[in-house]
Amino acid sequence: MKIAVLSRNSNLYSTRRLVEEIKNAGHEAQIVDHSLCDLIIEQEGPSIIYRGQKLEGFDAIIPRIGASVTFYGTAVVRQFELMGAFSAVNSQAIVRSRDKLRSLQILSKAGLGMPKTAFTNFSKGGEKQLIEQVGGAPLIIKLLEGTQGLGVVLAETKKAAQSVVEAFHGLKARIIVQEFIKEAKGADIRAFVVNGKVVGAMKRQGAEGEFRSNLHRGGAASVIKLSRAEKQAALNAAKALGLDVAGVDLLQSDRGPLILEVNSSPGLEGIEQATGINIAAEIIKYVEEGVNQKSSKRNKAQ
């Protein structure tokens, strides 16, 4: 098989591990910087030009699309799909998961547990009502475009919450307000889902005095055995968003597991080091299965 890893940085741990496991499985690997792809759309059909050469003959792609290039990156993924390549992560599912508000709406519709969340249009004087909608302070305020813990604020008092919301609204920044889950104690769980199975899970604990547990913010990771409810919540969240490869972040609460976010390009470094599980190999196995199923359907159709 010929498999492309769509990544803007060949030195990233996740990119290197995927390439390594593609080769270990006996396949051909190529790193393609999706930001440098030109998409050709014409009567003869879709094609991709990369560094002056037409990309051809790919059986599958593994998208590693950064949040800052979601629009163009998903357009490239879609072009590969239209050219017949199997994608480990569907282009529409990436778009769905990257829109924090939309993804929460979908998870809510699916009846999954989550912190109570409120969103409103810019309205003068509406800050107090927004805060009350999620039970008052303390509460979490998140930028809809934030990643890796950036743009996330803990407002410990009603006055502080009102000030932060007013400031964001003054900047015309889109935000959501969420209830603060005190019993989580600055920790969350990352469950890594591949092809309808949780293949690894870690607990991330925020640094002292830090309510955000992101490893990029100095958090520490350790292996964790998920409860049946936590495992099912992670699987249901990935399924609701149509993601076959996903990192599902959830909180442990008094009312059960609560979904925080579902990541369509979850990093491999933290989870592989914390669990000792070869997550990259699990992704390649899924890609092999997907390509074989696609080929079998094509042969039957002929």
Phi and psi in degrees as a GROMACS rama.xvg file:
@    title "Ramachandran Plot"
@    xaxis  label "Phi"
@    yaxis  label "Psi"
@TYPE xy
-113.597  117.016  LYS-2
-123.933  130.337  ILE-3
-102.698  134.828  ALA-4
-101.862  114.655  VAL-5
-83.4228  107.092  LEU-6
-151.669  141.324  SER-7
-86.624  -7.58736  ARG-8
-140.386  108.046  ASN-9
-70.4002  -14.1481  SER-10
-89.8354  -7.13599  ASN-11
-63.9013  142.613  LEU-12
-53.7613  -48.6556  TYR-13
-60.8489  -43.6085  SER-14
-63.1541  -47.3551  THR-15
-61.9643  -40.9741  ARG-16
-67.084  -40.2551  ARG-17
-64.6262  -43.7703  LEU-18
-61.7789  -42.75  VAL-19
-59.4766  -45.3403  GLU-20
-75.0864  -28.2719  GLU-21
-62.1364  -45.675  ILE-22
-68.7112  -38.7006  LYS-23
-61.203  -29.7737  ASN-24
-85.2501  1.31542  ALA-25
87.1906  19.5803  GLY-26
-108.321  168.007  HIS-27
-92.3015  130.728  GLU-28
-115.8  141.567  ALA-29
-140.141  131.182  GLN-30
-87.7419  126.718  ILE-31
-120.747  120.614  VAL-32
-78.6247  104.795  ASP-33
-62.2315  -25.2517  HIS-34
-71.3935  -14.4148  SER-35
-103.721  7.18784  LEU-36
-84.9563  137.809  CYS-37
-104.311  129.076  ASP-38
-98.3556  122.517  LEU-39
-104.906  124.058  ILE-40
-123.726  113.04  ILE-41
-152.27  177.075  GLU-42
-60.566  -32.2497  GLN-43
-70.4761  -10.8256  GLU-44
117.562  170.214  GLY-45
-76.3858  146.858  PRO-46
-149.832  166.905  SER-47
-129.982  131.105  ILE-48
-107.427  126.251  ILE-49
-130.86  117.695  TYR-50
52.5856  42.0634  ARG-51
83.2094  -2.72581  GLY-52
-117.435  144.709  GLN-53
-77.9528  130.871  LYS-54
-84.4477  123.114  LEU-55
-141.228  156.654  GLU-56
78.1193  17.0984  GLY-57
-83.2071  128.529  PHE-58
-81.8303  -31.8977  ASP-59
-154.992  159.702  ALA-60
-131.942  150.67  ILE-61
-121.643  102.193  ILE-62
-73.6341  133.217  PRO-63
-126.29  76.4338  ARG-64
-95.8097  118.321  ILE-65
-71.3679  152.88  GLY-66
-60.5866  -32.1045  ALA-67
-71.9373  -16.9527  SER-68
-124.309  32.5275  VAL-69
-57.6963  -46.5222  THR-70
-60.4736  -52.6201  PHE-71
-71.5853  -39.4734  TYR-72
-60.5646  -43.0618  GLY-73
-71.0235  -27.9531  THR-74
-64.4098  -38.5485  ALA-75
-67.3744  -43.9216  VAL-76
-58.5581  -44.8757  VAL-77
-62.0065  -38.916  ARG-78
-63.2147  -43.8271  GLN-79
-60.6403  -42.2485  PHE-80
-60.9685  -43.1146  GLU-81
-66.8251  -24.2632  LEU-82
-85.121  0.794797  MET-83
100.034  1.80662  GLY-84
-79.5836  144.785  ALA-85
-80.518  133.594  PHE-86
-110.239  130.063  SER-87
-62.2219  -27.9041  ALA-88
-131.536  120.844  VAL-89
-61.901  139.366  ASN-90
-59.3716  -41.4202  SER-91
-68.2525  -33.8163  GLN-92
-67.137  -34.7422  ALA-93
-63.0048  -47.6402  ILE-94
-59.1903  -44.4169  VAL-95
-60.7488  -45.1422  ARG-96
-75.0516  -28.8265  SER-97
-72.9539  -24.9725  ARG-98
-84.3433  99.2185  ASP-99
-57.0807  -42.5429  LYS-100
-66.25  -47.6139  LEU-101
-61.1954  -42.4089  ARG-102
-64.8993  -38.7085  SER-103
-66.2637  -36.5949  LEU-104
-62.5903  -41.577  GLN-105
-66.4935  -42.7189  ILE-106
-65.3076  -36.9107  LEU-107
-64.6136  -44.5771  SER-108
-60.0891  -33.8584  LYS-109
-78.781  -2.83746  ALA-110
77.0076  24.4345  GLY-111
-87.2508  146.47  LEU-112
-67.0734  138.756  GLY-113
-160.124  158.389  MET-114
-61.6048  139.605  PRO-115
-59.4311  131.731  LYS-116
-128.442  141.888  THR-117
-130.303  145.101  ALA-118
-141.981  139.219  PHE-119
-145.88  162.894  THR-120
-77.2395  160.942  ASN-121
-60.7819  121.913  PHE-122
-149.229  126.056  SER-123
-64.5954  127.172  LYS-124
85.1202  0.279059  GLY-125
-87.9304  -0.0880874  GLY-126
-64.6419  -41.9756  GLU-127
-61.1006  -44.2796  LYS-128
-64.6225  -40.2002  GLN-129
-60.8228  -43.8021  LEU-130
-63.7155  -42.2086  ILE-131
-66.4725  -29.9304  GLU-132
-58.5968  -29.0582  GLN-133
-106.908  15.7729  VAL-134
94.1902  12.2658  GLY-135
80.0588  -174.399  GLY-136
-81.8706  156.323  ALA-137
-70.2239  155.083  PRO-138
-152.12  167.583  LEU-139
-108.382  135.11  ILE-140
-117.959  126.032  ILE-141
-125.72  134.572  LYS-142
-70.576  135.49  LEU-143
-65.1772  -24.9053  LEU-144
-96.9362  4.08294  GLU-145
-74.779  150.715  GLY-146
-138.749  156.889  THR-147
52.9886  35.2765  GLN-148
87.3173  -8.11008  GLY-149
-74.9488  143.515  LEU-150
75.6603  22.2913  GLY-151
-118.48  124.362  VAL-152
-125.498  135.049  VAL-153
-97.3271  117.8  LEU-154
-102.619  114.214  ALA-155
-85.1014  -18.3841  GLU-156
-128.444  160.568  THR-157
-61.2349  -39.9642  LYS-158
-65.0776  -43.1191  LYS-159
-64.0421  -42.1993  ALA-160
-60.7941  -44.2968  ALA-161
-62.5703  -40.969  GLN-162
-64.3268  -43.6149  SER-163
-66.724  -44.682  VAL-164
-61.5232  -43.5554  VAL-165
-61.6321  -40.0442  GLU-166
-64.857  -46.222  ALA-167
-62.993  -43.5604  PHE-168
-64.1746  -35.7515  HIS-169
-63.1051  -29.8722  GLY-170
-88.8376  2.76214  LEU-171
59.4424  33.1151  LYS-172
-92.012  133.014  ALA-173
-78.9791  127.116  ARG-174
-133.72  159.916  ILE-175
-120.529  152.683  ILE-176
-117.094  130.822  VAL-177
-127.549  149.322  GLN-178
-64.693  148.425  GLU-179
-91.6346  124.987  PHE-180
-94.5791  93.5847  ILE-181
-60.405  -41.2432  LYS-182
-68.5038  -13.0058  GLU-183
-69.5539  -22.583  ALA-184
54.5464  43.8577  LYS-185
72.6426  16.5696  GLY-186
-121.232  152.536  ALA-187
-142.015  176.11  ASP-188
-118.933  134.8  ILE-189
-108.844  115.145  ARG-190
-104.071  127.882  ALA-191
-99.2441  116.645  PHE-192
-106.141  130.241  VAL-193
-133.761  119.365  VAL-194
53.8634  48.1972  ASN-195
77.2255  15.7034  GLY-196
-134.976  143.69  LYS-197
-83.974  110.213  VAL-198
-94.8145  -8.99184  VAL-199
-174.712  153.231  GLY-200
-148.979  144.628  ALA-201
-138.017  152.628  MET-202
-101.467  131.022  LYS-203
-111.487  122.935  ARG-204
-109.472  127.181  GLN-205
-65.0223  153.162  GLY-206
-62.5121  160.597  ALA-207
-56.2318  128.435  GLU-208
80.6895  4.25435  GLY-209
-115.193  123.523  GLU-210
-83.9517  -15.9776  PHE-211
-88.4503  134.058  ARG-212
-98.4298  1.19786  SER-213
-54.1583  135.74  ASN-214
-63.3767  -29.2836  LEU-215
-66.8798  -17.1404  HIS-216
-104.017  15.7832  ARG-217
94.5255  9.68488  GLY-218
-70.1148  161.015  GLY-219
-114.561  146.411  ALA-220
-115.919  144.112  ALA-221
-144.17  153.859  SER-222
-69.008  147.194  VAL-223
-142.088  143.494  ILE-224
-94.4791  119.069  LYS-225
-74.7319  146.813  LEU-226
-73.5488  166.003  SER-227
-59.732  -40.1752  ARG-228
-66.1974  -39.5298  ALA-229
-67.3375  -42.569  GLU-230
-62.5299  -44.457  LYS-231
-66.7978  -37.5559  GLN-232
-62.3866  -42.4419  ALA-233
-63.8769  -44.4052  ALA-234
-64.6211  -42.2576  LEU-235
-65.7043  -37.2253  ASN-236
-66.3498  -46.2795  ALA-237
-62.0411  -41.6637  ALA-238
-65.2601  -41.8668  LYS-239
-60.0312  -34.1132  ALA-240
-94.0265  -0.428828  LEU-241
73.8261  25.8409  GLY-242
-100.494  123.405  LEU-243
-90.5783  -16.8746  ASP-244
-129.305  120.284  VAL-245
-155.871  151.248  ALA-246
-108.104  114.271  GLY-247
-102.545  120.679  VAL-248
-98.5975  127.269  ASP-249
-140.085  158.503  LEU-250
-108.317  146.947  LEU-251
-89.6642  123.969  GLN-252
-133.922  170.944  SER-253
-65.9667  -20.0989  ASP-254
-106.27  17.7166  ARG-255
105.403  -178.289  GLY-256
-67.1871  136.822  PRO-257
-120.44  126.135  LEU-258
-76.2982  127.959  ILE-259
-94.1451  -48.689  LEU-260
-163.775  153.938  GLU-261
-124.836  119.472  VAL-262
-100.75  127.488  ASN-263
-87.2745  -12.0663  SER-264
-131.366  61.5461  SER-265
-68.7652  140.032  PRO-266
-69.8322  150.93  GLY-267
-98.5257  -22.658  LEU-268
-61.6488  -54.2827  GLU-269
-59.4191  -46.2172  GLY-270
-73.0602  -37.013  ILE-271
-68.477  -39.6929  GLU-272
-71.6845  -36.2423  GLN-273
-73.3471  -36.7804  ALA-274
-101.091  -23.6421  THR-275
74.9819  9.85695  GLY-276
-92.1846  139.711  ILE-277
-82.2574  81.7653  ASN-278
-66.5681  -38.7486  ILE-279
-58.2391  -41.0562  ALA-280
-64.8006  -35.8102  ALA-281
-63.6335  -38.1326  GLU-282
-66.2037  -41.5467  ILE-283
-65.7691  -38.9183  ILE-284
-59.6589  -41.7706  LYS-285
-64.6824  -41.9419  TYR-286
-61.7677  -43.8457  VAL-287
-58.2454  -45.6637  GLU-288
-62.7984  -42.124  GLU-289
-64.8762  -41.2539  GLY-290
-65.9308  -42.6442  VAL-291
-63.9059  -40.2938  ASN-292
-66.2318  -40.3825  GLN-293
-63.7383  -42.1424  LYS-294
-65.9876  -39.6609  SER-295
-64.2817  -42.2558  SER-296
-63.8519  -38.9918  LYS-297
-64.459  -42.5114  ARG-298
-65.1616  -38.6203  ASN-299
-66.0252  -36.6756  LYS-300
-67.4156  -28.4777  ALA-301
